[in-house]
Amino acid sequence: MKKILLLLLTSILVAMCASAQVLVCGSYLEDGQVNSPYIMSGTVTWNSASHTLTLDNAVIDYSSNNPQDGIRPIRVTGDATIVVRGNCRLSTTGYVAIAADSYNSKNVTIKGNGTLTTSSSWIDIFLVAAHLNIQDITLSTVNGIGNNAEGTGVGLSFDNVQATIRGSISRIGDGITFKDCAITYPEDAYIEKTDYGYSIYYGNHKTPDTIIISRMGSIQGDVNGDGEVNIADVNAVVDVVLGGASNPRADVNNDNEINIADINALIDIILSGVQAQSITETITVGGVSFKMVKVNGGTYTMGARDNDTEAFNSEKPAHQVTVSSFYIGETEVTQALWVAVMGSNNNPSHFTGDLNRPVDQVSWNQCQEFITKLNQMTGKQFRLPTEAEWEYAARGGKMSKGYKYAGSNDINEVAWWGYEKGGTCVTYGTCPVASFKPNELGLYDMTGNLFEWCQDWYGGYSSEPQTNPTGPETGTDRIVRGGSWDFDAKFCRLSYRRDYAPNGNYVCNGLRLAM
């Protein structure tokens, strides 16, 4: 009897070990949604059959008073896939945010169409005898990717990834590869083989504080390479399937085959209204990186709709506007970026304590001073967006789904708003940028957090169609858009507009860059 029980127990343990591919916050997982007090928001789901952990707008903070506890938000012990959806964050006071440390030559993939931000006290993504493949996501780390030994059996690949790696990429014994992406900053970055594996170095043979890895302008589903995803791309895939053309971009679902499945995948992208990736440009100033998102030009209806019972007269009449393509900031300008440009003793913000909060209490005039210095430091031509550009981008540009707010009809999904008015803002003041879901273009906080200065003088609307309008030639007040942490929901609608004196400093106002 004891022998039977022992065999049974052994079988159970073997089965458990076979399915135990991932630990979240120190615990092995059962199928379905993961429950943990360290999961602050979003959902985490495990599927043992496919060895897949799905993070859906998940924020995990696995911290301890003792960073030597070995705490790791995610630990991978075998072949596994981590799917990232939406805006996900992993943080810990421990040494590692993600550990692939099976010591058994496993393959780990992190992929999806979302954003993953990691922070730890040592190496954010730690690899031991594991090959890590990062695909199609936007990644930001505080302390880099690597191994603390010889890097034996450790490999790393980036496939259509936008990444800001603070810290280093080092000790990768089996090499580092790139597909549809490249190191873009520093300009002289290169990969070198050392006694401890491959590392990324630059110029003076030191690992840079920040490594930027950028997509090479590719958008999933953009088969014909025109920067958009539409029926023309379906036709391009059909041409390949019928044997009339050769185009590697036609492998939309990335299964190394081009067939009817790619047409179905492309149709799904078009019907969803959301591109898997946006074309972005990452700029680094004084060690602070920020992203500019390309907005393809188009024509839209600017102003309040006829059925909007909350609209003010200043939002009318609705009128047709055409804007050319431009770039706009993924987030509001943070205090970190402002200080990097203006100096450590020049932070005008009222709500300090976290440099990832947007800079507030800045006048329109101060914004112009900031932009002038930023342009001198980068050689770029940054500016404030025009009011027409701002509303077009907030509505989602060509990807617009017609939402009331930037990215949703439910303001609580996308905005920090309405202090003491029943909104998501439960504390007095701003919150860190990108804390809520983005809109269709991947832009954060275009509803709520802070009103954003536009370039235009304030003035009334005309019913006539316009192309690239810039507002009145003169005026007394400048335009702000987007609502704020201390304003009610009706003031956060996409058509709402407000005017302030250009020399005024208000705790509800900030800025977003354009170029």
ROKOL-468591 format. One record per residue (C-alpha): residue number from 1; residue in one letter; x, y, z. Coordinates in steps of 0.25 Angstrom, whole numbers, plus 5000, padded with zeros to 4 digits. Each point is the difference from the previous one (the first is absolute). Example, Ala and Ser with C-alpha at 12.3 -4.5 7.8 and 13.67 -1.06 7.14 Angstrom:
<sites>
[site 1; 'A'; [5049; 4982; 5031]]
[site 2; 'S'; [5006; 5014; 4998]]
</sites>
This chain:
<sites>
[site 1; 'M'; [5000; 5000; 5000]]
[site 2; 'K'; [5011; 5010; 5004]]
[site 3; 'K'; [5007; 4996; 4986]]
[site 4; 'I'; [4987; 5004; 4993]]
[site 5; 'L'; [4999; 5013; 5007]]
[site 6; 'L'; [5014; 5003; 4998]]
[site 7; 'L'; [4998; 4997; 4985]]
[site 8; 'L'; [4988; 5009; 4999]]
[site 9; 'L'; [5006; 5011; 5008]]
[site 10; 'T'; [5012; 4999; 4990]]
[site 11; 'S'; [4991; 5001; 4988]]
[site 12; 'I'; [4993; 5012; 5006]]
[site 13; 'L'; [5013; 5007; 5002]]
[site 14; 'V'; [5005; 4997; 4986]]
[site 15; 'A'; [4987; 5005; 4994]]
[site 16; 'M'; [5002; 5013; 5008]]
[site 17; 'C'; [5014; 5002; 4996]]
[site 18; 'A'; [4997; 4997; 4986]]
[site 19; 'S'; [4989; 5011; 5000]]
[site 20; 'A'; [5008; 5010; 5009]]
[site 21; 'Q'; [5006; 5008; 4989]]
[site 22; 'V'; [4998; 5014; 5007]]
[site 23; 'L'; [4999; 5006; 5013]]
[site 24; 'V'; [4993; 5013; 5003]]
[site 25; 'C'; [5004; 5007; 5013]]
[site 26; 'G'; [5006; 4987; 5005]]
[site 27; 'S'; [4988; 4991; 4998]]
[site 28; 'Y'; [4998; 4989; 4990]]
[site 29; 'L'; [4988; 5002; 4991]]
[site 30; 'E'; [4987; 4993; 4998]]
[site 31; 'D'; [4992; 5002; 4987]]
[site 32; 'G'; [4992; 5012; 4999]]
[site 33; 'Q'; [5001; 5014; 5006]]
[site 34; 'V'; [5011; 5002; 5010]]
[site 35; 'N'; [4997; 5006; 5013]]
[site 36; 'S'; [5010; 5007; 5008]]
[site 37; 'P'; [5000; 5012; 5010]]
[site 38; 'Y'; [5012; 5005; 4992]]
[site 39; 'I'; [4992; 5001; 4987]]
[site 40; 'M'; [4996; 5015; 5001]]
[site 41; 'S'; [4991; 5001; 4988]]
[site 42; 'G'; [4997; 4993; 4987]]
[site 43; 'T'; [5000; 4985; 4998]]
[site 44; 'V'; [5010; 4988; 5000]]
[site 45; 'T'; [4996; 4987; 4994]]
[site 46; 'W'; [5007; 4987; 4999]]
[site 47; 'N'; [4998; 4989; 4989]]
[site 48; 'S'; [5008; 4987; 5003]]
[site 49; 'A'; [4996; 4993; 4987]]
[site 50; 'S'; [5007; 5011; 4992]]
[site 51; 'H'; [5010; 5004; 5011]]
[site 52; 'T'; [4995; 5015; 4998]]
[site 53; 'L'; [4999; 5011; 5011]]
[site 54; 'T'; [4991; 5011; 4995]]
[site 55; 'L'; [5002; 5014; 5006]]
[site 56; 'D'; [4988; 5009; 4997]]
[site 57; 'N'; [5003; 5014; 5005]]
[site 58; 'A'; [5006; 4994; 5012]]
[site 59; 'V'; [5007; 5007; 5010]]
[site 60; 'I'; [5008; 4991; 5010]]
[site 61; 'D'; [5008; 5006; 5011]]
[site 62; 'Y'; [5007; 4989; 5008]]
[site 63; 'S'; [5008; 5007; 5010]]
[site 64; 'S'; [5007; 4998; 5014]]
[site 65; 'N'; [5007; 5007; 5011]]
[site 66; 'N'; [5012; 4990; 4997]]
[site 67; 'P'; [5004; 5000; 4985]]
[site 68; 'Q'; [5008; 4988; 5003]]
[site 69; 'D'; [4988; 4991; 5001]]
[site 70; 'G'; [5002; 4996; 4985]]
[site 71; 'I'; [4986; 5005; 4997]]
[site 72; 'R'; [4996; 5000; 4985]]
[site 73; 'P'; [4987; 5005; 4995]]
[site 74; 'I'; [5001; 4989; 4989]]
[site 75; 'R'; [5010; 4988; 4999]]
[site 76; 'V'; [5000; 4991; 4988]]
[site 77; 'T'; [5005; 4986; 5003]]
[site 78; 'G'; [4998; 4994; 4986]]
[site 79; 'D'; [4995; 5002; 4986]]
[site 80; 'A'; [4989; 5011; 5001]]
[site 81; 'T'; [4994; 5012; 4993]]
[site 82; 'I'; [4996; 5013; 5007]]
[site 83; 'V'; [4990; 5008; 4992]]
[site 84; 'V'; [4999; 5015; 5003]]
[site 85; 'R'; [4987; 5007; 4997]]
[site 86; 'G'; [4998; 5015; 5003]]
[site 87; 'N'; [5009; 5007; 5010]]
[site 88; 'C'; [5007; 4991; 5010]]
[site 89; 'R'; [5010; 5002; 5011]]
[site 90; 'L'; [5008; 4991; 5009]]
[site 91; 'S'; [5008; 5006; 5011]]
[site 92; 'T'; [5007; 4995; 5012]]
[site 93; 'T'; [5010; 5004; 5011]]
[site 94; 'G'; [5007; 4987; 4997]]
[site 95; 'Y'; [5011; 4997; 4991]]
[site 96; 'V'; [4992; 4995; 4988]]
[site 97; 'A'; [4987; 5004; 4993]]
[site 98; 'I'; [4999; 4988; 4990]]
[site 99; 'A'; [5009; 4988; 5002]]
[site 100; 'A'; [5002; 4989; 4990]]
[site 101; 'D'; [5009; 4991; 5008]]
[site 102; 'S'; [4996; 4985; 4997]]
[site 103; 'Y'; [5015; 4997; 4999]]
[site 104; 'N'; [4995; 4990; 4989]]
[site 105; 'S'; [5001; 5007; 4987]]
[site 106; 'K'; [4986; 5005; 4998]]
[site 107; 'N'; [4993; 5009; 4990]]
[site 108; 'V'; [4992; 5012; 5006]]
[site 109; 'T'; [4992; 5010; 4991]]
[site 110; 'I'; [4995; 5013; 5004]]
[site 111; 'K'; [4990; 5005; 4990]]
[site 112; 'G'; [4987; 5008; 4997]]
[site 113; 'N'; [4996; 5014; 4995]]
[site 114; 'G'; [5001; 5006; 5014]]
[site 115; 'T'; [5010; 5008; 5008]]
[site 116; 'L'; [5008; 4993; 5011]]
[site 117; 'T'; [5008; 5009; 5011]]
[site 118; 'T'; [5009; 4993; 5010]]
[site 119; 'S'; [5008; 5005; 5012]]
[site 120; 'S'; [5008; 4993; 5010]]
[site 121; 'S'; [5013; 5002; 5008]]
[site 122; 'W'; [5010; 4992; 4992]]
[site 123; 'I'; [4997; 4994; 4986]]
[site 124; 'D'; [4985; 5002; 4996]]
[site 125; 'I'; [5000; 4987; 4990]]
[site 126; 'F'; [5010; 4990; 5005]]
[site 127; 'L'; [5003; 4988; 4991]]
[site 128; 'V'; [5007; 4987; 5004]]
[site 129; 'A'; [5001; 4989; 4989]]
[site 130; 'A'; [4988; 5006; 4993]]
[site 131; 'H'; [4998; 5006; 4987]]
[site 132; 'L'; [4991; 5012; 5000]]
[site 133; 'N'; [4992; 5005; 4988]]
[site 134; 'I'; [4993; 5013; 5001]]
[site 135; 'Q'; [4990; 5003; 4989]]
[site 136; 'D'; [4991; 5011; 4996]]
[site 137; 'I'; [4999; 5007; 5014]]
[site 138; 'T'; [5005; 5014; 5005]]
[site 139; 'L'; [5009; 4997; 5012]]
[site 140; 'S'; [5006; 5009; 5010]]
[site 141; 'T'; [5010; 4995; 5011]]
[site 142; 'V'; [5007; 5007; 5011]]
[site 143; 'N'; [5012; 4991; 5002]]
[site 144; 'G'; [5001; 4992; 4987]]
[site 145; 'I'; [5001; 4986; 4995]]
[site 146; 'G'; [5012; 4990; 5003]]
[site 147; 'N'; [5006; 4989; 5008]]
[site 148; 'N'; [5011; 5001; 5011]]
[site 149; 'A'; [5008; 4988; 4996]]
[site 150; 'E'; [5006; 4996; 4987]]
[site 151; 'G'; [4987; 5001; 4992]]
[site 152; 'T'; [5001; 4985; 4996]]
[site 153; 'G'; [4987; 4996; 4993]]
[site 154; 'V'; [4995; 5014; 5000]]
[site 155; 'G'; [4994; 5006; 4987]]
[site 156; 'L'; [4992; 5013; 4998]]
[site 157; 'S'; [4992; 5004; 4988]]
[site 158; 'F'; [4992; 5013; 4996]]
[site 159; 'D'; [4989; 4998; 4990]]
[site 160; 'N'; [4993; 5013; 4996]]
[site 161; 'V'; [5002; 5006; 5014]]
[site 162; 'Q'; [5000; 5014; 5005]]
[site 163; 'A'; [5008; 5000; 5013]]
[site 164; 'T'; [5007; 5010; 5009]]
[site 165; 'I'; [5010; 4992; 5008]]
[site 166; 'R'; [5006; 5007; 5012]]
[site 167; 'G'; [5012; 4993; 5005]]
[site 168; 'S'; [5007; 4990; 4992]]
[site 169; 'I'; [4998; 4988; 4991]]
[site 170; 'S'; [5011; 4991; 5003]]
[site 171; 'R'; [5006; 4986; 5002]]
[site 172; 'I'; [4991; 4994; 4989]]
[site 173; 'G'; [5009; 4988; 4996]]
[site 174; 'D'; [4992; 4995; 4988]]
[site 175; 'G'; [4999; 5014; 4994]]
[site 176; 'I'; [4990; 5011; 4998]]
[site 177; 'T'; [4992; 5001; 4987]]
[site 178; 'F'; [4990; 5011; 4994]]
[site 179; 'K'; [4989; 4998; 4990]]
[site 180; 'D'; [4993; 5013; 4994]]
[site 181; 'C'; [5006; 5008; 5011]]
[site 182; 'A'; [5014; 5006; 5003]]
[site 183; 'I'; [5008; 5007; 5011]]
[site 184; 'T'; [4998; 5015; 4997]]
[site 185; 'Y'; [5006; 5006; 5012]]
[site 186; 'P'; [5011; 5003; 5003]]
[site 187; 'E'; [5004; 5001; 4985]]
[site 188; 'D'; [5013; 4992; 5002]]
[site 189; 'A'; [4994; 4989; 5008]]
[site 190; 'Y'; [5005; 4986; 4996]]
[site 191; 'I'; [5000; 4985; 5005]]
[site 192; 'E'; [5013; 4994; 5004]]
[site 193; 'K'; [5004; 4986; 5005]]
[site 194; 'T'; [5007; 5000; 5013]]
[site 195; 'D'; [5005; 4989; 5009]]
[site 196; 'Y'; [4986; 5000; 5007]]
[site 197; 'G'; [4991; 5000; 4987]]
[site 198; 'Y'; [4995; 5011; 4991]]
[site 199; 'S'; [4997; 5014; 5005]]
[site 200; 'I'; [4996; 5013; 4994]]
[site 201; 'Y'; [5011; 5011; 5001]]
[site 202; 'Y'; [5002; 5013; 4994]]
[site 203; 'G'; [5011; 5010; 4997]]
[site 204; 'N'; [5009; 5001; 5012]]
[site 205; 'H'; [4997; 4985; 5003]]
[site 206; 'K'; [4991; 5002; 5011]]
[site 207; 'T'; [4986; 4995; 5001]]
[site 208; 'P'; [4990; 5012; 4998]]
[site 209; 'D'; [4990; 5004; 5010]]
[site 210; 'T'; [4989; 4999; 4990]]
[site 211; 'I'; [4999; 4991; 4988]]
[site 212; 'I'; [4989; 5003; 4990]]
[site 213; 'I'; [4996; 4989; 4991]]
[site 214; 'S'; [4990; 5005; 4990]]
[site 215; 'R'; [4990; 4993; 4989]]
[site 216; 'M'; [5005; 5003; 4986]]
[site 217; 'G'; [4986; 5007; 4997]]
[site 218; 'S'; [4993; 4987; 4999]]
[site 219; 'I'; [4985; 4999; 5003]]
[site 220; 'Q'; [4994; 4986; 5001]]
[site 221; 'G'; [4991; 4999; 4988]]
[site 222; 'D'; [5006; 5011; 4992]]
[site 223; 'V'; [5003; 4990; 4988]]
[site 224; 'N'; [5002; 5011; 4990]]
[site 225; 'G'; [5008; 5009; 5008]]
[site 226; 'D'; [4992; 5013; 4999]]
[site 227; 'G'; [4999; 5002; 5015]]
[site 228; 'E'; [4985; 4996; 5001]]
[site 229; 'V'; [4993; 4987; 5002]]
[site 230; 'N'; [4988; 4999; 4991]]
[site 231; 'I'; [4993; 4992; 4988]]
[site 232; 'A'; [5012; 5003; 4991]]
[site 233; 'D'; [5008; 4991; 5009]]
[site 234; 'V'; [4990; 4989; 4999]]
[site 235; 'N'; [5002; 5001; 4985]]
[site 236; 'A'; [5015; 4999; 5001]]
[site 237; 'V'; [4999; 4987; 5009]]
[site 238; 'V'; [4990; 4994; 4989]]
[site 239; 'D'; [5011; 5003; 4989]]
[site 240; 'V'; [5010; 4992; 5008]]
[site 241; 'V'; [4991; 4989; 5003]]
[site 242; 'L'; [4996; 4999; 4986]]
[site 243; 'G'; [5014; 4999; 4996]]
[site 244; 'G'; [5001; 5014; 4993]]
[site 245; 'A'; [5010; 5007; 5009]]
[site 246; 'S'; [5010; 4998; 5011]]
[site 247; 'N'; [4999; 5008; 5013]]
[site 248; 'P'; [5005; 4995; 5013]]
[site 249; 'R'; [4991; 5010; 5007]]
[site 250; 'A'; [4988; 4992; 4995]]
[site 251; 'D'; [5004; 4990; 5012]]
[site 252; 'V'; [4990; 5008; 5009]]
[site 253; 'N'; [4999; 4989; 5011]]
[site 254; 'N'; [5015; 4997; 5000]]
[site 255; 'D'; [4999; 4985; 4998]]
[site 256; 'N'; [5010; 5000; 4989]]
[site 257; 'E'; [4989; 4997; 4990]]
[site 258; 'I'; [4992; 5009; 4991]]
[site 259; 'N'; [4986; 4994; 4998]]
[site 260; 'I'; [4985; 5003; 5003]]
[site 261; 'A'; [5003; 5001; 5015]]
[site 262; 'D'; [5008; 5012; 4997]]
[site 263; 'I'; [4988; 5006; 4993]]
[site 264; 'N'; [4991; 4997; 5012]]
[site 265; 'A'; [5010; 5006; 5009]]
[site 266; 'L'; [5001; 5013; 4992]]
[site 267; 'I'; [4985; 5001; 5000]]
[site 268; 'D'; [4999; 4998; 5015]]
[site 269; 'I'; [5010; 5012; 5001]]
[site 270; 'I'; [4992; 5009; 4991]]
[site 271; 'L'; [4987; 4996; 5007]]
[site 272; 'S'; [5005; 5002; 5014]]
[site 273; 'G'; [5004; 5014; 4996]]
[site 274; 'V'; [5013; 4999; 5008]]
[site 275; 'Q'; [5014; 4998; 4993]]
[site 276; 'A'; [5009; 4991; 5007]]
[site 277; 'Q'; [5011; 5010; 5001]]
[site 278; 'S'; [5001; 5015; 4997]]
[site 279; 'I'; [5012; 5007; 4993]]
[site 280; 'T'; [5007; 5007; 5011]]
[site 281; 'E'; [5013; 5007; 5002]]
[site 282; 'T'; [5008; 5000; 5013]]
[site 283; 'I'; [5008; 5012; 5005]]
[site 284; 'T'; [5009; 5000; 5012]]
[site 285; 'V'; [5004; 5013; 5007]]
[site 286; 'G'; [5009; 5000; 5012]]
[site 287; 'G'; [4997; 4985; 5002]]
[site 288; 'V'; [4985; 5002; 4999]]
[site 289; 'S'; [4993; 4993; 4989]]
[site 290; 'F'; [4987; 5004; 4994]]
[site 291; 'K'; [4992; 4995; 4988]]
[site 292; 'M'; [4993; 5008; 4988]]
[site 293; 'V'; [4989; 4992; 4993]]
[site 294; 'K'; [4997; 5003; 4985]]
[site 295; 'V'; [4986; 5004; 4997]]
[site 296; 'N'; [4997; 4998; 4986]]
[site 297; 'G'; [4992; 5012; 4994]]
[site 298; 'G'; [4986; 4999; 4996]]
[site 299; 'T'; [4986; 5007; 5000]]
[site 300; 'Y'; [4991; 5000; 5012]]
[site 301; 'T'; [4988; 5008; 5007]]
[site 302; 'M'; [5006; 5010; 5010]]
[site 303; 'G'; [4991; 5005; 5011]]
[site 304; 'A'; [4988; 4996; 5008]]
[site 305; 'R'; [4990; 4990; 4993]]
[site 306; 'D'; [4985; 5004; 4999]]
[site 307; 'N'; [4996; 4990; 5010]]
[site 308; 'D'; [5009; 5004; 5011]]
[site 309; 'T'; [4991; 5006; 5010]]
[site 310; 'E'; [5012; 5004; 5009]]
[site 311; 'A'; [5007; 5009; 4989]]
[site 312; 'F'; [5003; 5015; 5002]]
[site 313; 'N'; [4998; 5010; 4989]]
[site 314; 'S'; [5015; 5002; 4999]]
[site 315; 'E'; [5001; 4985; 4994]]
[site 316; 'K'; [4990; 5003; 4989]]
[site 317; 'P'; [4998; 5000; 4988]]
[site 318; 'A'; [5006; 4986; 4997]]
[site 319; 'H'; [5008; 5002; 4987]]
[site 320; 'Q'; [5009; 4991; 4991]]
[site 321; 'V'; [5015; 5001; 5002]]
[site 322; 'T'; [5011; 4994; 4992]]
[site 323; 'V'; [5014; 4999; 5007]]
[site 324; 'S'; [5013; 4995; 4994]]
[site 325; 'S'; [5008; 4989; 5007]]
[site 326; 'F'; [5008; 5004; 5013]]
[site 327; 'Y'; [5006; 4994; 5012]]
[site 328; 'I'; [4994; 5002; 5014]]
[site 329; 'G'; [5005; 4996; 5014]]
[site 330; 'E'; [4996; 4986; 5005]]
[site 331; 'T'; [4998; 5007; 5014]]
[site 332; 'E'; [5000; 5013; 5006]]
[site 333; 'V'; [5013; 5006; 5003]]
[site 334; 'T'; [5005; 4995; 5013]]
[site 335; 'Q'; [5007; 5007; 5011]]
[site 336; 'A'; [5012; 4991; 4997]]
[site 337; 'L'; [5001; 5005; 4986]]
[site 338; 'W'; [4998; 5015; 5004]]
[site 339; 'V'; [5011; 4999; 5010]]
[site 340; 'A'; [5009; 4993; 4990]]
[site 341; 'V'; [4998; 5012; 4991]]
[site 342; 'M'; [4999; 5012; 5009]]
[site 343; 'G'; [5009; 4995; 5012]]
[site 344; 'S'; [4998; 4993; 5013]]
[site 345; 'N'; [4996; 5013; 5007]]
[site 346; 'N'; [4989; 5004; 4990]]
[site 347; 'N'; [4988; 4991; 5003]]
[site 348; 'P'; [4988; 5009; 5000]]
[site 349; 'S'; [4990; 4989; 5004]]
[site 350; 'H'; [4991; 5001; 5012]]
[site 351; 'F'; [4999; 4985; 5001]]
[site 352; 'T'; [5014; 4994; 5002]]
[site 353; 'G'; [5005; 4988; 5006]]
[site 354; 'D'; [5000; 4991; 4987]]
[site 355; 'L'; [5007; 5005; 4988]]
[site 356; 'N'; [4991; 4991; 4991]]
[site 357; 'R'; [4989; 5009; 5003]]
[site 358; 'P'; [4997; 5011; 4990]]
[site 359; 'V'; [5006; 5013; 5002]]
[site 360; 'D'; [4989; 5010; 5004]]
[site 361; 'Q'; [4998; 5014; 5004]]
[site 362; 'V'; [5007; 5004; 4987]]
[site 363; 'S'; [4996; 5012; 4992]]
[site 364; 'W'; [4999; 5000; 4985]]
[site 365; 'N'; [5012; 5010; 5000]]
[site 366; 'Q'; [5008; 4990; 5008]]
[site 367; 'C'; [4997; 4989; 4990]]
[site 368; 'Q'; [5006; 5008; 4989]]
[site 369; 'E'; [5013; 5002; 5008]]
[site 370; 'F'; [5000; 4985; 5003]]
[site 371; 'I'; [4998; 4997; 4985]]
[site 372; 'T'; [5011; 5009; 4995]]
[site 373; 'K'; [5010; 4994; 5010]]
[site 374; 'L'; [4995; 4986; 4996]]
[site 375; 'N'; [5002; 5003; 4985]]
[site 376; 'Q'; [5014; 5005; 5003]]
[site 377; 'M'; [5004; 4988; 5007]]
[site 378; 'T'; [4994; 4990; 4990]]
[site 379; 'G'; [5001; 5007; 4987]]
[site 380; 'K'; [4985; 4997; 4998]]
[site 381; 'Q'; [4988; 5009; 4997]]
[site 382; 'F'; [4991; 4998; 5012]]
[site 383; 'R'; [4988; 5009; 5002]]
[site 384; 'L'; [4986; 4999; 5007]]
[site 385; 'P'; [4989; 4994; 4991]]
[site 386; 'T'; [4990; 5008; 4993]]
[site 387; 'E'; [4986; 4999; 5006]]
[site 388; 'A'; [4996; 4993; 4988]]
[site 389; 'E'; [5011; 4990; 5001]]
[site 390; 'W'; [4998; 4998; 5014]]
[site 391; 'E'; [4985; 4996; 4998]]
[site 392; 'Y'; [5003; 4991; 4988]]
[site 393; 'A'; [5010; 4992; 5008]]
[site 394; 'A'; [4991; 5000; 5013]]
[site 395; 'R'; [4989; 4994; 4991]]
[site 396; 'G'; [5010; 4989; 4995]]
[site 397; 'G'; [5003; 5006; 4986]]
[site 398; 'K'; [4996; 4990; 4989]]
[site 399; 'M'; [4999; 4989; 5011]]
[site 400; 'S'; [4989; 5008; 5007]]
[site 401; 'K'; [4988; 4991; 5005]]
[site 402; 'G'; [4992; 5013; 5003]]
[site 403; 'Y'; [5001; 5000; 5015]]
[site 404; 'K'; [4996; 5011; 5010]]
[site 405; 'Y'; [5013; 5000; 5007]]
[site 406; 'A'; [5014; 4997; 4995]]
[site 407; 'G'; [5000; 4985; 4998]]
[site 408; 'S'; [4986; 4996; 5007]]
[site 409; 'N'; [4986; 5004; 5003]]
[site 410; 'D'; [5003; 4996; 5014]]
[site 411; 'I'; [5008; 5012; 5005]]
[site 412; 'N'; [5005; 4991; 5012]]
[site 413; 'E'; [5008; 4991; 4991]]
[site 414; 'V'; [5008; 5011; 4994]]
[site 415; 'A'; [5001; 5012; 5009]]
[site 416; 'W'; [5004; 5006; 5014]]
[site 417; 'W'; [4989; 5010; 5002]]
[site 418; 'G'; [4990; 5006; 5009]]
[site 419; 'Y'; [5006; 5002; 5014]]
[site 420; 'E'; [4989; 5000; 5010]]
[site 421; 'K'; [4990; 4998; 4988]]
[site 422; 'G'; [4999; 4985; 5000]]
[site 423; 'G'; [5011; 4998; 4990]]
[site 424; 'T'; [5012; 4991; 5000]]
[site 425; 'C'; [5008; 5011; 5007]]
[site 426; 'V'; [5000; 4996; 5014]]
[site 427; 'T'; [5011; 5008; 5005]]
[site 428; 'Y'; [5003; 5015; 4998]]
[site 429; 'G'; [5009; 5002; 4988]]
[site 430; 'T'; [5005; 4993; 4988]]
[site 431; 'C'; [5005; 4986; 4998]]
[site 432; 'P'; [5011; 4994; 4992]]
[site 433; 'V'; [4999; 5000; 4985]]
[site 434; 'A'; [4995; 4988; 4993]]
[site 435; 'S'; [4992; 4994; 5012]]
[site 436; 'F'; [4988; 4998; 4992]]
[site 437; 'K'; [4996; 4994; 4987]]
[site 438; 'P'; [5005; 5007; 4987]]
[site 439; 'N'; [4991; 5004; 4988]]
[site 440; 'E'; [5000; 4994; 4987]]
[site 441; 'L'; [5013; 5006; 4996]]
[site 442; 'G'; [5007; 4995; 5013]]
[site 443; 'L'; [5000; 5014; 5006]]
[site 444; 'Y'; [4998; 5001; 5015]]
[site 445; 'D'; [4993; 5011; 5008]]
[site 446; 'M'; [4994; 5008; 4989]]
[site 447; 'T'; [4988; 5000; 5009]]
[site 448; 'G'; [5002; 5004; 5014]]
[site 449; 'N'; [5013; 5002; 5009]]
[site 450; 'L'; [5003; 5014; 4995]]
[site 451; 'F'; [4994; 5009; 4989]]
[site 452; 'E'; [5011; 5001; 4989]]
[site 453; 'W'; [5004; 5013; 4994]]
[site 454; 'C'; [4998; 5002; 4985]]
[site 455; 'Q'; [5007; 5009; 4991]]
[site 456; 'D'; [4988; 5008; 4995]]
[site 457; 'W'; [4994; 5013; 5005]]
[site 458; 'Y'; [4986; 4998; 5005]]
[site 459; 'G'; [4989; 5004; 4990]]
[site 460; 'G'; [4986; 4995; 4995]]
[site 461; 'Y'; [4998; 4990; 4990]]
[site 462; 'S'; [4995; 5001; 4985]]
[site 463; 'S'; [4991; 4990; 4993]]
[site 464; 'E'; [5009; 5000; 4988]]
[site 465; 'P'; [5009; 4988; 4997]]
[site 466; 'Q'; [5015; 5003; 5003]]
[site 467; 'T'; [5013; 4994; 4998]]
[site 468; 'N'; [5011; 5001; 5011]]
[site 469; 'P'; [4993; 5011; 5007]]
[site 470; 'T'; [5009; 5008; 5010]]
[site 471; 'G'; [4990; 5008; 5007]]
[site 472; 'P'; [4998; 5016; 5000]]
[site 473; 'E'; [5013; 5008; 4997]]
[site 474; 'T'; [4999; 5008; 5013]]
[site 475; 'G'; [4993; 4999; 5013]]
[site 476; 'T'; [5001; 5001; 5015]]
[site 477; 'D'; [4998; 4986; 5005]]
[site 478; 'R'; [5006; 4986; 4995]]
[site 479; 'I'; [4993; 4987; 4999]]
[site 480; 'V'; [5000; 4988; 5009]]
[site 481; 'R'; [4994; 4987; 4998]]
[site 482; 'G'; [4997; 4986; 5006]]
[site 483; 'G'; [4995; 5002; 5014]]
[site 484; 'S'; [5007; 4999; 5013]]
[site 485; 'W'; [5001; 4993; 5014]]
[site 486; 'D'; [4991; 5010; 5006]]
[site 487; 'F'; [4989; 5002; 4990]]
[site 488; 'D'; [4987; 4993; 4998]]
[site 489; 'A'; [4998; 4990; 4988]]
[site 490; 'K'; [4992; 5010; 4991]]
[site 491; 'F'; [5013; 5008; 5000]]
[site 492; 'C'; [5008; 4988; 4995]]
[site 493; 'R'; [4992; 4997; 4987]]
[site 494; 'L'; [5009; 5000; 4988]]
[site 495; 'S'; [4993; 5013; 4994]]
[site 496; 'Y'; [5001; 5008; 5013]]
[site 497; 'R'; [5009; 5012; 4999]]
[site 498; 'R'; [5005; 5010; 5010]]
[site 499; 'D'; [5008; 5013; 5000]]
[site 500; 'Y'; [5011; 5005; 5009]]
[site 501; 'A'; [5009; 5012; 5000]]
[site 502; 'P'; [5014; 4996; 4994]]
[site 503; 'N'; [5007; 5005; 5012]]
[site 504; 'G'; [4991; 4993; 5010]]
[site 505; 'N'; [5005; 4989; 5009]]
[site 506; 'Y'; [4989; 4990; 5004]]
[site 507; 'V'; [5001; 4986; 5007]]
[site 508; 'C'; [4990; 4994; 4990]]
[site 509; 'N'; [5009; 5004; 4988]]
[site 510; 'G'; [5012; 4992; 4993]]
[site 511; 'L'; [5004; 4997; 4986]]
[site 512; 'R'; [5003; 4989; 4989]]
[site 513; 'L'; [5010; 5002; 4989]]
[site 514; 'A'; [4998; 4999; 4985]]
[site 515; 'M'; [5009; 5001; 4988]]
</sites>
